Amino acid sequence: QVQLVESGGGLVQPGGSLTLSCTTSRNIFSFDTMAWYRQAPGKQREWVATINRDEITNYFDSVPGRFTISRNNAKNTVYLQINKVLPEDTAVYYCRGNALGFPPTWGQGTQVTVSS
């Protein structure tokens, strides 16, 4: 069974930056698309961004330009860079792998807390 492992979360001050990583236990090309979601306290999980095999990216409309999704196929890793973080970016960030015809694969999540 393929596993996704997120890392890079933690406590960050407002205005700072961080990069989250999601590494697959198998070849990343086993997924058609890779995506990031987040779930803030007391809110539903929401989609943030997606990147496909051709590195075409899509972002949720309300996600500001401070977010950038990217991938390193050689490392089987997808990244989410967040710049100029705000307190409202506080959430658990999840990685999801999508393969046509199969249920999605989720990571365990990584906590991001923005606070001074």
OpenMM code with the backbone's topology and positions (N, CA, C; nanometers):
from openmm import Vec3, app, unit

residues = "GLN VAL GLN LEU VAL GLU SER GLY GLY GLY LEU VAL GLN PRO GLY GLY SER LEU THR LEU SER CYS THR THR SER ARG ASN ILE PHE SER PHE ASP THR MET ALA TRP TYR ARG GLN ALA PRO GLY LYS GLN ARG GLU TRP VAL ALA THR ILE ASN ARG ASP GLU ILE THR ASN TYR PHE ASP SER VAL PRO GLY ARG PHE THR ILE SER ARG ASN ASN ALA LYS ASN THR VAL TYR LEU GLN ILE ASN LYS VAL LEU PRO GLU ASP THR ALA VAL TYR TYR CYS ARG GLY ASN ALA LEU GLY PHE PRO PRO THR TRP GLY GLN GLY THR GLN VAL THR VAL SER SER".split()
positions = [
    Vec3(0.0845, -0.1189, 0.0000),
    Vec3(0.0000, 0.0000, 0.0000),
    Vec3(0.0881, 0.1240, 0.0000),
    Vec3(0.0528, 0.2168, -0.0877),
    Vec3(0.1309, 0.3395, -0.0976),
    Vec3(0.1041, 0.4274, 0.0235),
    Vec3(0.2086, 0.4876, 0.0744),
    Vec3(0.1941, 0.5804, 0.1857),
    Vec3(0.2436, 0.7183, 0.1453),
    Vec3(0.1799, 0.8187, 0.2029),
    Vec3(0.2223, 0.9563, 0.1848),
    Vec3(0.2624, 1.0107, 0.3208),
    Vec3(0.3777, 1.0711, 0.3284),
    Vec3(0.4275, 1.1227, 0.4556),
    Vec3(0.4580, 1.2706, 0.4412),
    Vec3(0.3834, 1.3513, 0.5161),
    Vec3(0.4057, 1.4952, 0.5153),
    Vec3(0.5070, 1.5349, 0.6225),
    Vec3(0.5745, 1.6438, 0.5983),
    Vec3(0.6673, 1.7002, 0.6955),
    Vec3(0.6832, 1.8490, 0.6676),
    Vec3(0.7485, 1.9174, 0.7604),
    Vec3(0.7768, 2.0586, 0.7400),
    Vec3(0.6896, 2.1535, 0.8190),
    Vec3(0.5888, 2.1007, 0.8859),
    Vec3(0.5030, 2.1859, 0.9662),
    Vec3(0.5714, 2.2288, 1.0945),
    Vec3(0.5026, 2.3130, 1.1696),
    Vec3(0.5566, 2.3610, 1.2951),
    Vec3(0.5045, 2.4983, 1.3282),
    Vec3(0.5715, 2.5626, 1.4201),
    Vec3(0.5349, 2.6979, 1.4622),
    Vec3(0.6134, 2.7989, 1.3799),
    Vec3(0.5429, 2.8920, 1.3217),
    Vec3(0.6075, 2.9953, 1.2404),
    Vec3(0.5459, 3.1297, 1.2747),
    Vec3(0.6265, 3.2327, 1.2733),
    Vec3(0.5783, 3.3660, 1.3050),
    Vec3(0.5074, 3.4278, 1.1848),
    Vec3(0.4103, 3.5125, 1.2115),
    Vec3(0.3439, 3.5831, 1.0999),
    Vec3(0.4461, 3.6552, 1.0138),
    Vec3(0.4249, 3.6448, 0.8834),
    Vec3(0.5180, 3.7057, 0.7894),
    Vec3(0.6300, 3.6148, 0.7459),
    Vec3(0.6454, 3.5040, 0.8128),
    Vec3(0.7502, 3.4095, 0.7773),
    Vec3(0.7096, 3.3200, 0.6617),
    Vec3(0.7962, 3.2256, 0.6299),
    Vec3(0.7700, 3.1325, 0.5212),
    Vec3(0.7999, 2.9908, 0.5666),
    Vec3(0.7372, 2.8965, 0.5012),
    Vec3(0.7700, 2.7574, 0.5264),
    Vec3(0.7363, 2.6760, 0.4038),
    Vec3(0.7999, 2.5603, 0.3955),
    Vec3(0.7743, 2.4679, 0.2858),
    Vec3(0.7388, 2.3321, 0.3428),
    Vec3(0.6225, 2.2850, 0.3044),
    Vec3(0.5769, 2.1530, 0.3439),
    Vec3(0.6180, 2.0526, 0.2372),
    Vec3(0.6475, 1.9320, 0.2809),
    Vec3(0.6867, 1.8257, 0.1892),
    Vec3(0.5940, 1.7062, 0.2055),
    Vec3(0.5722, 1.6365, 0.0971),
    Vec3(0.4937, 1.5137, 0.0977),
    Vec3(0.5685, 1.4125, 0.0125),
    Vec3(0.6141, 1.3067, 0.0744),
    Vec3(0.6926, 1.2052, 0.0047),
    Vec3(0.6135, 1.0767, -0.0072),
    Vec3(0.6113, 1.0201, -0.1271),
    Vec3(0.5395, 0.8953, -0.1502),
    Vec3(0.6323, 0.7765, -0.1296),
    Vec3(0.5724, 0.6653, -0.0866),
    Vec3(0.6520, 0.5445, -0.0625),
    Vec3(0.6752, 0.4654, -0.1908),
    Vec3(0.6101, 0.5124, -0.2972),
    Vec3(0.6262, 0.4493, -0.4273),
    Vec3(0.6505, 0.5569, -0.5308),
    Vec3(0.6752, 0.5158, -0.6534),
    Vec3(0.6984, 0.6127, -0.7597),
    Vec3(0.5838, 0.7126, -0.7668),
    Vec3(0.6195, 0.8394, -0.7648),
    Vec3(0.5177, 0.9437, -0.7620),
    Vec3(0.4287, 0.9395, -0.8857),
    Vec3(0.4788, 0.8799, -0.9927),
    Vec3(0.3983, 0.8715, -1.1145),
    Vec3(0.2886, 0.7663, -1.1050),
    Vec3(0.2816, 0.6958, -0.9918),
    Vec3(0.1677, 0.6073, -0.9701),
    Vec3(0.0414, 0.6883, -0.9445),
    Vec3(0.0580, 0.8181, -0.9196),
    Vec3(-0.0553, 0.9088, -0.9016),
    Vec3(-0.0686, 0.9993, -1.0235),
    Vec3(-0.1923, 1.0217, -1.0657),
    Vec3(-0.2165, 1.1139, -1.1759),
    Vec3(-0.1989, 1.2584, -1.1314),
    Vec3(-0.2464, 1.2863, -1.0114),
    Vec3(-0.2302, 1.4198, -0.9549),
    Vec3(-0.1949, 1.4096, -0.8072),
    Vec3(-0.1281, 1.5121, -0.7582),
    Vec3(-0.0990, 1.5262, -0.6169),
    Vec3(-0.1589, 1.6587, -0.5708),
    Vec3(-0.2148, 1.6573, -0.4506),
    Vec3(-0.2823, 1.7776, -0.4031),
    Vec3(-0.2519, 1.8039, -0.2559),
    Vec3(-0.2706, 1.9286, -0.2191),
    Vec3(-0.2638, 1.9690, -0.0788),
    Vec3(-0.4022, 2.0180, -0.0350),
    Vec3(-0.4397, 1.9783, 0.0853),
    Vec3(-0.5606, 2.0244, 0.1510),
    Vec3(-0.5191, 2.0792, 0.2870),
    Vec3(-0.6104, 2.1524, 0.3472),
    Vec3(-0.5859, 2.1967, 0.4841),
    Vec3(-0.7167, 2.2012, 0.5618),
    Vec3(-0.7042, 2.1840, 0.6919),
    Vec3(-0.8213, 2.1881, 0.7795),
    Vec3(-0.7877, 2.2732, 0.9002),
    Vec3(-0.8520, 2.3887, 0.9057),
    Vec3(-0.8329, 2.4788, 1.0180),
    Vec3(-0.9205, 2.4339, 1.1336),
    Vec3(-0.8868, 2.4744, 1.2546),
    Vec3(-0.9661, 2.4349, 1.3720),
    Vec3(-1.1129, 2.4731, 1.3561),
    Vec3(-1.2007, 2.3776, 1.3747),
    Vec3(-1.3427, 2.4034, 1.3683),
    Vec3(-1.3991, 2.4197, 1.2288),
    Vec3(-1.3173, 2.3945, 1.1272),
    Vec3(-1.3629, 2.4119, 0.9890),
    Vec3(-1.3474, 2.2819, 0.9111),
    Vec3(-1.4136, 2.2787, 0.7966),
    Vec3(-1.4021, 2.1616, 0.7106),
    Vec3(-1.2694, 2.1636, 0.6361),
    Vec3(-1.2285, 2.0454, 0.5977),
    Vec3(-1.1068, 2.0349, 0.5172),
    Vec3(-1.1326, 2.0990, 0.3813),
    Vec3(-1.0370, 2.1781, 0.3333),
    Vec3(-1.0533, 2.2453, 0.2061),
    Vec3(-0.9337, 2.2196, 0.1156),
    Vec3(-0.9645, 2.2136, -0.0132),
    Vec3(-0.8608, 2.1934, -0.1133),
    Vec3(-0.7786, 2.3206, -0.1281),
    Vec3(-0.6486, 2.3046, -0.1427),
    Vec3(-0.5596, 2.4188, -0.1563),
    Vec3(-0.5006, 2.4268, -0.2972),
    Vec3(-0.4412, 2.3163, -0.3431),
    Vec3(-0.3719, 2.3202, -0.4720),
    Vec3(-0.3500, 2.1791, -0.5233),
    Vec3(-0.3347, 2.1684, -0.6553),
    Vec3(-0.3098, 2.0409, -0.7218),
    Vec3(-0.2005, 2.0580, -0.8257),
    Vec3(-0.1218, 1.9527, -0.8437),
    Vec3(-0.0219, 1.9507, -0.9498),
    Vec3(-0.0295, 1.8149, -1.0188),
    Vec3(-0.0249, 1.8142, -1.1518),
    Vec3(-0.0337, 1.6864, -1.2218),
    Vec3(0.1041, 1.6425, -1.2711),
    Vec3(0.1047, 1.5344, -1.3475),
    Vec3(0.2312, 1.4769, -1.3921),
    Vec3(0.3097, 1.5725, -1.4809),
    Vec3(0.2362, 1.6578, -1.5518),
    Vec3(0.3017, 1.7540, -1.6410),
    Vec3(0.3359, 1.8836, -1.5684),
    Vec3(0.3193, 1.8814, -1.4362),
    Vec3(0.3492, 1.9964, -1.3511),
    Vec3(0.2579, 2.1148, -1.3784),
    Vec3(0.1388, 2.0858, -1.4295),
    Vec3(0.0373, 2.1891, -1.4412),
    Vec3(-0.0279, 2.2041, -1.3049),
    Vec3(-0.0427, 2.3276, -1.2605),
    Vec3(-0.0923, 2.3529, -1.1258),
    Vec3(-0.2277, 2.4218, -1.1280),
    Vec3(-0.3034, 2.3964, -1.0240),
    Vec3(-0.4304, 2.4649, -1.0020),
    Vec3(-0.4419, 2.4984, -0.8550),
    Vec3(-0.5031, 2.6124, -0.8284),
    Vec3(-0.5192, 2.6586, -0.6909),
    Vec3(-0.6653, 2.6932, -0.6648),
    Vec3(-0.7066, 2.6699, -0.5407),
    Vec3(-0.8396, 2.7112, -0.4988),
    Vec3(-0.8489, 2.8629, -0.5125),
    Vec3(-0.9625, 2.9115, -0.5604),
    Vec3(-0.9760, 3.0538, -0.5896),
    Vec3(-0.9420, 3.1432, -0.4710),
    Vec3(-0.9822, 3.0999, -0.3529),
    Vec3(-0.9609, 3.1859, -0.2369),
    Vec3(-0.8214, 3.1719, -0.1796),
    Vec3(-0.7404, 3.0815, -0.2367),
    Vec3(-0.6028, 3.0683, -0.1886),
    Vec3(-0.5193, 3.1795, -0.2511),
    Vec3(-0.4570, 3.2576, -0.1700),
    Vec3(-0.3818, 3.3718, -0.2248),
    Vec3(-0.2552, 3.3288, -0.2965),
    Vec3(-0.1940, 3.4234, -0.3664),
    Vec3(-0.0721, 3.3947, -0.4404),
    Vec3(0.0461, 3.3622, -0.3521),
    Vec3(0.0251, 3.3579, -0.2239),
    Vec3(0.1348, 3.3241, -0.1329),
    Vec3(0.1668, 3.1740, -0.1324),
    Vec3(0.0831, 3.0937, -0.1963),
    Vec3(0.1000, 2.9490, -0.1968),
    Vec3(0.1560, 2.9040, -0.3317),
    Vec3(0.2522, 2.8120, -0.3268),
    Vec3(0.3085, 2.7547, -0.4485),
    Vec3(0.3256, 2.6050, -0.4314),
    Vec3(0.2646, 2.5288, -0.5214),
    Vec3(0.2816, 2.3837, -0.5207),
    Vec3(0.3840, 2.3468, -0.6270),
    Vec3(0.4684, 2.2499, -0.5946),
    Vec3(0.5699, 2.2050, -0.6892),
    Vec3(0.6020, 2.0589, -0.6588),
    Vec3(0.6849, 1.9990, -0.7430),
    Vec3(0.7201, 1.8586, -0.7226),
    Vec3(0.8621, 1.8313, -0.7686),
    Vec3(0.9206, 1.7289, -0.7076),
    Vec3(1.0512, 1.6782, -0.7475),
    Vec3(1.0328, 1.5298, -0.7713),
    Vec3(1.0208, 1.4906, -0.8966),
    Vec3(0.9898, 1.3517, -0.9289),
    Vec3(1.1014, 1.2566, -0.8851),
    Vec3(1.2238, 1.3009, -0.8938),
    Vec3(1.3366, 1.2161, -0.8551),
    Vec3(1.3312, 1.1817, -0.7061),
    Vec3(1.2714, 1.2715, -0.6284),
    Vec3(1.2604, 1.2488, -0.4834),
    Vec3(1.1214, 1.2001, -0.4442),
    Vec3(1.0346, 1.1784, -0.5445),
    Vec3(0.8969, 1.1349, -0.5160),
    Vec3(0.8300, 1.2255, -0.4136),
    Vec3(0.8495, 1.3540, -0.4309),
    Vec3(0.8055, 1.4499, -0.3304),
    Vec3(0.7321, 1.5670, -0.3940),
    Vec3(0.6266, 1.6085, -0.3273),
    Vec3(0.5508, 1.7275, -0.3636),
    Vec3(0.5687, 1.8286, -0.2513),
    Vec3(0.5737, 1.9551, -0.2891),
    Vec3(0.5960, 2.0610, -0.1913),
    Vec3(0.4816, 2.1625, -0.1938),
    Vec3(0.4638, 2.2281, -0.0819),
    Vec3(0.3748, 2.3437, -0.0754),
    Vec3(0.4506, 2.4528, -0.0009),
    Vec3(0.4844, 2.5567, -0.0734),
    Vec3(0.5529, 2.6688, -0.0123),
    Vec3(0.4495, 2.7746, 0.0240),
    Vec3(0.4599, 2.8248, 0.1442),
    Vec3(0.3699, 2.9303, 0.1904),
    Vec3(0.4545, 3.0491, 0.2328),
    Vec3(0.4321, 3.1612, 0.1692),
    Vec3(0.5068, 3.2829, 0.2007),
    Vec3(0.4198, 3.3798, 0.2786),
    Vec3(0.4857, 3.4647, 0.3556),
    Vec3(0.4158, 3.5694, 0.4325),
    Vec3(0.2963, 3.5096, 0.5062),
    Vec3(0.3221, 3.4097, 0.5852),
    Vec3(0.2138, 3.3372, 0.6522),
    Vec3(0.1333, 3.4307, 0.7424),
    Vec3(0.0058, 3.3963, 0.7542),
    Vec3(-0.0889, 3.4724, 0.8352),
    Vec3(-0.1473, 3.3786, 0.9413),
    Vec3(-0.1989, 3.4328, 1.0488),
    Vec3(-0.2601, 3.3457, 1.1513),
    Vec3(-0.3688, 3.2549, 1.0940),
    Vec3(-0.4404, 3.3038, 0.9934),
    Vec3(-0.5459, 3.2205, 0.9352),
    Vec3(-0.4934, 3.1047, 0.8507),
    Vec3(-0.3629, 3.0978, 0.8326),
    Vec3(-0.3035, 2.9822, 0.7664),
    Vec3(-0.2853, 2.8656, 0.8635),
    Vec3(-0.3109, 2.8897, 0.9910),
    Vec3(-0.3009, 2.7836, 1.0901),
    Vec3(-0.3980, 2.6720, 1.0571),
    Vec3(-0.3460, 2.5520, 1.0427),
    Vec3(-0.4284, 2.4378, 1.0028),
    Vec3(-0.3418, 2.3123, 1.0012),
    Vec3(-0.4081, 2.2002, 0.9890),
    Vec3(-0.3381, 2.0759, 0.9567),
    Vec3(-0.3389, 2.0646, 0.8044),
    Vec3(-0.2229, 2.0466, 0.7477),
    Vec3(-0.2092, 2.0381, 0.6027),
    Vec3(-0.1906, 1.8915, 0.5633),
    Vec3(-0.2733, 1.8487, 0.4679),
    Vec3(-0.2744, 1.7105, 0.4237),
    Vec3(-0.2333, 1.7006, 0.2774),
    Vec3(-0.1647, 1.5952, 0.2480),
    Vec3(-0.1286, 1.5614, 0.1107),
    Vec3(-0.2225, 1.4514, 0.0622),
    Vec3(-0.2586, 1.4568, -0.0634),
    Vec3(-0.3482, 1.3567, -0.1214),
    Vec3(-0.2976, 1.3179, -0.2591),
    Vec3(-0.2941, 1.1894, -0.2827),
    Vec3(-0.2574, 1.1373, -0.4132),
    Vec3(-0.3805, 1.0800, -0.4817),
    Vec3(-0.3997, 1.1132, -0.6083),
    Vec3(-0.5154, 1.0678, -0.6840),
    Vec3(-0.4711, 0.9850, -0.8047),
    Vec3(-0.5247, 0.8660, -0.8129),
    Vec3(-0.4998, 0.7788, -0.9274),
    Vec3(-0.6340, 0.7380, -0.9852),
    Vec3(-0.6522, 0.7586, -1.1135),
    Vec3(-0.7796, 0.7302, -1.1785),
    Vec3(-0.8221, 0.5867, -1.1527),
    Vec3(-0.9460, 0.5717, -1.1044),
    Vec3(-0.9990, 0.4389, -1.0810),
    Vec3(-0.9697, 0.3821, -0.9435),
    Vec3(-0.8986, 0.4585, -0.8628),
    Vec3(-0.8643, 0.4132, -0.7277),
    Vec3(-0.9064, 0.5180, -0.6252),
    Vec3(-0.9320, 0.4727, -0.5013),
    Vec3(-0.9629, 0.5699, -0.3957),
    Vec3(-0.8420, 0.6596, -0.3711),
    Vec3(-0.8641, 0.7820, -0.3277),
    Vec3(-0.7506, 0.8696, -0.2995),
    Vec3(-0.6688, 0.8173, -0.1827),
    Vec3(-0.5422, 0.8541, -0.1831),
    Vec3(-0.4514, 0.8201, -0.0742),
    Vec3(-0.4173, 0.9472, 0.0023),
    Vec3(-0.4347, 0.9438, 0.1316),
    Vec3(-0.4105, 1.0601, 0.2162),
    Vec3(-0.2878, 1.0382, 0.3043),
    Vec3(-0.2196, 1.1463, 0.3329),
    Vec3(-0.1167, 1.1437, 0.4343),
    Vec3(-0.1781, 1.1670, 0.5708),
    Vec3(-0.0933, 1.1634, 0.6725),
    Vec3(-0.1424, 1.1766, 0.8094),
    Vec3(-0.1576, 1.3223, 0.8510),
    Vec3(-0.1035, 1.4135, 0.7727),
    Vec3(-0.1160, 1.5555, 0.8020),
    Vec3(0.0027, 1.6101, 0.8794),
    Vec3(0.0253, 1.7392, 0.8608),
    Vec3(0.1295, 1.8081, 0.9360),
    Vec3(0.0730, 1.9408, 0.9862),
    Vec3(0.0943, 1.9695, 1.1128),
    Vec3(0.0352, 2.0876, 1.1763),
    Vec3(0.1192, 2.2110, 1.1457),
    Vec3(0.0512, 2.3153, 1.1020),
    Vec3(0.1143, 2.4459, 1.0851),
    Vec3(0.0455, 2.5436, 1.1789),
    Vec3(0.1215, 2.6062, 1.2641),
    Vec3(0.0676, 2.7037, 1.3576),
    Vec3(0.1391, 2.8362, 1.3365),
    Vec3(0.0611, 2.9380, 1.3067),
    Vec3(0.1170, 3.0714, 1.2838),
    Vec3(0.0850, 3.1574, 1.4051),
    Vec3(0.1886, 3.1950, 1.4753),
    Vec3(0.1693, 3.2718, 1.5977),
    Vec3(0.2981, 3.3426, 1.6341),
    Vec3(0.2816, 3.4593, 1.6952),
    Vec3(0.3990, 3.5309, 1.7428),
    Vec3(0.4258, 3.4971, 1.8890),
] * unit.nanometer
topology = app.Topology()
chain = topology.addChain("A")
for resn in residues:
    res = topology.addResidue(resn, chain)
    for name in ("N", "CA", "C"):
        topology.addAtom(name, app.Element.getBySymbol(name[0]), res)
